Amino acid sequence: MTNHITSAMSNPEIISALGQRFKEYRLANRLTQQEAAEKAGVSLITLRQFENGKSYNINMGNFLALLRIVGCLEQANELLPEIPVSAYAMEKLLKNKPKRIRHGRQHTQRNAVGK
């Protein structure tokens, strides 16, 4: 089992921990490194370096592809969740929302002519 990621860790340490976690998921999914690399569309070298903690600069596209093949892509939402709308902003939005849409006389005449 790997350690929890904390803000005290450097970026390379975080990437290394993620690589170790990915390996656990890959093995749980019964995928070889070769199979995982092919399914994700990444090189075998990239996958090996990531899992062994030697790839400190894996690109986002490769990382997302690897998450996808082990069924963890949806969890990427937790990395950067949407900012909740404040009560003040929501009230402002609702206040300016029209109660109904009414088309003027020009619009109905234009539709009658076009028929």
N, C-alpha and C positions, 0 to 999 in steps of 0.2 A: 504494500500500500504506500502511496506517495504522500508527501507532506502537503499541507494546505498552502496555497499561494498567498503571500502577504505583501503589503506595500514595502516592506523592508528588503524584499528580494530585488536583485538587479534584473534587467530585461533578459540577459542570457540565462539566468537561473530560472526565471519563469518559463522561458521557451524549453529549457531542459526538462523541467517538471511536466510540462504539457506533452513533451515527446514521450516521457516515461508512461504517462497516463494513456496516451494514444496506443502505445504498445500493449497495455493491458486490455484495452477495448478491442484491438485487432485480434489478440489471442482469444478473447472471449467470443469473438465472432468467427473463430476458427479459420482465419485468413493467414496465409503465409505472407512474408514481406513482398514477394514477387506478385502474388495475387492482389494484395492491397495497392501496390504501386500501379499495376495495370488498371484496376478499377478506378483509381483516383486520377489517372493520367499524369502521374509524376514519375520521375526517374527512381530507380531502385536505390541509387546513391543518395538522393534527397531523402527518401524514406528512412534509410539506415542511419544517416547522419542525424535526422530529427529524433529518432527513437533512442539513439545513443548519446544524446545531449551535445552533439558536436555541430549542430546547425543552429547558429545563434541569429540567423537572419532569414528564416523561412518566409517566403512571400505569402501574402494573405490569400491569394487564389489557391495555392497549394494547400494551405492550412484548411481552408473551407472545403476543398475537395476531399481531404482526408477525414474531416468531421462527417461529411456526407456519407461516406462508405461504411462508417461504423454506427450510423444512425444518431449522430449527435448534433446535426446541423441546427435543429430547432433550438437547442440550448445556447446557440450563439446570441439569441435574443437577450439572454441574461447578462451577457458581457457589456452591453450598452443599451439598457432599456429606454423606452420612450419616456420623455419627461412628462410627468402628469400635468394637466392643465390646472392652474390655480383656480380657486373659487371665484376670485375677482375677474380673471380672464373669461371664465365660463359665463359668468353673469353678463359681461360685456358682449360676448358673442350672442347669447340668447336675446339680449335686449335689442340688438340690431337685426335679428332674424325676422324676416317678414312673416306676418300671420297668414297671408294668402297672396297669390299672384293673380293680378287682374290685368288682362290685356286690354289696351285701349281700343277705340273705335277703328283706328287705322288698321290694326291687326285683323279684326273681323272682316273688314271690307276687302283686305288683301286676300284673305282666305276664300271669300265668296267669289271674287274675280278669278282666282286660280283654279276653281272647280270646274 
